[in-house]
Amino acid sequence: MQEVSGGNLDAMAILFERYHKWIYNFLYQMEPDEAVCEDLTQNVFYKAMRYRTSYKGGKFSSWIFKITRNVFSDHIKKKKPNVTLENLVLVEDESKEDLSNEVRRLRIVLNMLPVGDKELIIMSRFQGMKYHQIADVIGSNEIAVKTRVHRIIKKMKTIYFEKNTL
């Protein structure tokens, strides 16, 4: 990204190849609509190019993930003007009928979480991000993120085992 920031825009192709699937997968977990996720992924890289001079070093994955979160937040605001990342609860993706019952139940529980909680679970469990990386992305500290993820998982277990009708 240092090269891109310095004016070598061709270097962005390498970054796109490395990170576009990772970003797309995160967005798809947040909103399972392939066309929307493709558009949002492209928008992330457009913004990365546009604001390339704001990159001041450090971990590129954290920087691009902040852009990804902002792009998704903007998308949600346009979709439903009164909805924020903190209070949005996404609905189940009914198009995946071939999922096993347990996976389906886990997806329902995940979708019952507020987006901020869902986002943390996706980053830590699905994307494999370390707590310090997540803390950097969301502007928190590692201990707070670890505690919050632990509490969310506990909440998910409670919902999973209490909701017999899922």
Buried (B, 14 or more C-beta within 10 A) or exposed (E): BEBBBEEEEEBBEEBBEEBBEBBBBBBBBBBBBEEBBBBBBBBBBEBBEEEBEEBEEEEBBBBBBBBBBEBBBEBBEEEEEEEEBEEBEBEBBEEEEEEEEEEBBBBBBBBBBBBBBBBBBBBBBEBEBEBBBBBBBBEBEBEEBBEBBEEBBEBBEEBBEEEEEB
